């Protein structure tokens, strides 16, 4: 039996930033700070601000991310989400903060938009596959336990969110916000930096990226799209103010067992962790929830076949889609094809059908 376990390292992000910053004598030096939140690397780059102001603004943003990490962790510590999951497992209700209620309502909406392919209610399945751990063993779940949990059909629609409390009519619901929290945090941090007077910044949370403002030199932000099988970018996309990029890939958290890859992107339809595709990437137009949608929409696009990828993208208001299928073939929407710059020789392209 051959087993290989991998967790995306800081040097191998779902998206590699290719900012291409040039020092300018009339502009302050770029300010960049890194941290480690939500189990992944975070990087905030601020341009055109004095170092003291940039440092203070980024410090506040990093502190907010640390707070969100503690609150939203699904299986470690005693944060809000851990307390909620414990209460739901006992069939009890739990207190619910207003901002978390807003996030969970968005998750309920997006679960419906994705026909259930995106659902944070499957925390029990994620745990059963062993991905609720800092390091995980290459072991498949007990088939009977897996079947029982799938048949219980935990859904966000099972939740009641009212009067500052959360309850579930389905005891199988366990929340794991790993498919939405990074995007939600992107929007919050962008708003926080903007309120602090920052005019130009690029925020990267584990490969989910959002742009704030324009670069002082007038050139566009450039973000590299990670090759799913190499530790390098395969293409570059330019971002305008408020645009966000999100990627889901089978290379971020996975293990291999007997030559078969199992990743953290669990299919709620059958509970499988089969890596049907290698990666899905979207670019989202400027909006108040651009970061959140860039995180969420990649899940149904990843899990759907290529014939349905455009359909789910359109349901989230997204035109720019890149999908690398299980054979490594590249599928693009026409609009994404027009804005990508390939690094090296361009691959053979398949066009995704219209929604």
N, C-alpha and C positions, 0 to 999 in steps of 0.2 A: 504494500500500500504506500503510495507516495502522497505526501501532504505538503502544501505550501500555504502559509498564512501571510497576508500582506495588509498593512494599514498605510494609507497615503501619507508619505513623509512630507515635511515642510518644503522640500525641494521639488516635489512632484505634485503640484496642485492641479485641480480640475481645470483651472485657467491660470496661465503664467502671465504675469503683468509684463508688458513691453512698453513702458512709458516713454522711453527715449528722451529723458530730460537733458537739456543743455543749460549749463550755467550761463547767466547773463549778468553783466556788471551792473545793470540798472534794476535788477530784480533780486529779492532775497533768495538765498539758496533754498532748494526744495527741502521740506522737513518731512521725514519719514519715520514712522514708529511701527514696530511689530509687537504682537502678543500672541497668546495661544488661548483661544476661547472656543466653546462648542466642540471641543476635540479636534480643532484644526487651527491652522495659522491664520492670523488676522494681520493685515497691513493697511495703514492709512497714510496716504501721501498728500501733503498740502503744498500748494504752490502760491507764490506771490505774496506771502505774509511774513512779517518779521518773526524771527524764531520764537521769541517769548510768547507772542500771541498764538502762533501755530501750536506750540508745545502745550499751552494751557487748554486750547480747544480740543486737541487730540487726547490729552489726559482725561478730560471730562468724558469724551466719547468712549475711551477704553474702560473707564470706571463703569459706565452704563452697560457696556458689553459684559463686564465681569458680573454685574448684578443680574443681568438676564441669564447668564450661564447658570448661576446658582438657582434662580427661580425656575428655569425651564428644564433642568436636567431630569431625565426620565427615570433614572435608576440609582443615582448616587446622592448621598447627603439627605438633608431634610427640607429641601426647597418646596415651593408651592406645588409643582407638578408631582413630586413624590407623594406629598400629603394627599393630593387629589386622587391619585391612583390607588393609594391604600384605602381611602374612603369608598371609592367606587367598587373595589374588590369585596368590601364588606357589605355592599348594598346600601351605603349611606351617602348623604349629600356632604358637600364640603364648601367652605367659603371660596369665593371667586372674585379676584380683583377686577375692576372695570376694564383695564387694558387687556388683561388675559381673556376676559369674556369677549372683547372685540376680536381678538385673534382667533378664538375658537369659533366664533360665528363666521368669520372669513373661511375657516377650514371647513365648516359645514357647507357653506356655499360652494367652495371649490371641490368638495367631494361630489356634490351633485353635478357640477359642470363636467367632471371627469368620469362620470358613471361609476364612481367608486374606485377607480384605479389609483387615485390619491386619497388616502385616508389615514390620518394620525391615530385612528382608533385601534390600529393593529399592533400596539406596543407588545402585546402578549406573543404575537408571532415573531417579532423581532427578537424578543428575549428567548423564545423557544429555539431559534436558530443560533443562539449564542452571541448575538451582536450587542447585547447589553453588558459589555465588559471592556476593560481597557485592552486586554488581550484575549483572544478567543481561540478555542480548540477546533480543529477540523473534524467536527462530528455532526452528523445529520440528526434531526429530532426523531423521537419515537413516532412512528407513523400513526399510531392510534391517537396520541396526544395532538398531533398536527391536524388530523382529520376532525377531531372533536372541536378544536378551536376554529377551524375554517367553517364548519357547519354552524357554529354559534353566530357567525356573521357580525362581528363587532363593527359598528358604524358610527360616524359622528352624528348621524341622524338619531341615534339612540339617546343622545344627551339632551338634558333640559338645562337651559341657562337662563335663570330668572331670579330676580330679587337678590342679587349678589351671591347666588349659590349655584353649584353644579351638581347634577344627579344623573344617573343613567338607568334606563329600564332594562339594560342588558349588562349583566355582571361580567361578561367577557371583555368589555371595553377597558382597555388600558392605553393611556395616551403616550405617544412618542412624537414630539414635535420636530424631529430631526429633518423632516421634509419641508418645513415652512419657517422654522425659527431664524435661520440665517438670512432669509430674504426679508423677514419682518424687521430684523435687527438692522439690515442695510438701510431701510427706509428711515428708521428711527435715528440712526447715526447721521445720515445725510441731513435730516432736518435739524439735528442738534448742532452740527457744524455750521450749517447755514445761519441758524439763529445766533451763533457766536461770532458771526461776521466773516467767516471763511468764504472766499469767492471761488476758489478752484481747488478741488480735491478728488482723489480717486480712492474708493473704499473697497477693499477686498476681504471677504470673509470666506475662507476655504474655497476660493475659486468662484464665488458669486461676487460680482463686481458692479458697482454703480458709480456714475460720474456726477460730480457737482460742479457746475459752472464750466467755463472755458479756460484752457491753458493760457497763461499770460502772453505767450509768443504767437498765439493764434492758430497753432497746429492742433489737430484733433487728438483726443486721447486714443491710445492704441492698446488693445488687449489681445494677448495670444490665446488661442484655443488649444488646449492640451491634446496631444496625441494619446489615444487610450492605451497604446501598447509601447510607447517610448517616453522617456523622461525629457520631453521637449515639446515645444509648440509646433503644431502642424500648419496653422494659419493665423492671420491677424485680422481683427475687425476693429473699425474705428467707431468710437462712441461719441455722441453729442451729449450736451447737458441733460441730465435726468434719465438717460438711457441706462438700462441694466442688462447684464449678461448672466445667465445661469447655466450650469451643466450638471447633469447626473451621469455617473459612469460606473461601470462594473469594476474599475480599478481602484476605487477609493477605499472601500473596506470589503475584503473578500477573503475566502480561503479556497484552496483546491484540494479535492479529495478524489483519489483514484482517477486523476486526469480530468476531473470535471470541476469547473469553477462555480462557486456559490457566492453571491454578493448580498449586500445589505438591502438591496432594492427588492423587497418582498412583494410578490404578486398577491393581492388580497383575494383574487378569484379562487386560487387553489392552494395558497400558502407556500408556493415554491419560491426558492431563491435562485432559480436557473437564470443565467445571464443571457437573456434573449437578444440583447443588443450590447454594444460596447460603450456607447455614449450618446447622449442627446444634449444639444445646446440650443438655447434660444436667446434672441435679443428682444428686449421689451421696450416699447416707446415710452417717452416720459409720462409719468402719472404718479399720483400720490402713493400708489401701491406697486410701483414698477419692480422694486426689489422683491417683494413678496411673490408676485406673479412669476418672476424669473426663476424663483426657487421651486414653486409648486408645479408649474406647467411642464417642467421636464419629466416629471414622474409618469403621467399618462402617456406622454410622447415616447418615453423609453419603453414602457410596458406594452404599448400598442404595436401592431405590425406597421410596416411602412405604408400600407394602404390607408391606415387610419390616423397617421401622425398629423397630417394637415388638418384633419377634422378637429382633433383635440386642440391644436394650436389656435385655430380660429375661435374656438369656444372661450379661450382666454384672451382673445383680441390680439393674437401674435401672428406676425407675418414671416419673421426671420427664423428659420429652423434649419439645424444641421443634425443629422442622425447617422451614426456609424453603426451598421447592423452587426449581427453576430459573426459575419464572415469578414468584417473589416471593410465592407463596401460603404461608400459615402453617398448619402442621400441629402439633397438640399431643396428648400423652396427657391423659387426663382429670385425672390427679393434677397435672400441670403446669399445666393450665388453672386449677385451683382455687387455685394459689399465686402466679400471675403478677399483677402490677399494671401495666397498660398506661399508658404516658406519651402523652397525647393520645388521639385516637380509636382505639378498639380495631379491629384489622383483622377481616376475615371469617375465621372459624376453621374449619378442617377437623379432625375428630378422627381420630387414628391408631387403627387397628384393634387389637384385643387380640392379644397374642403367641400 
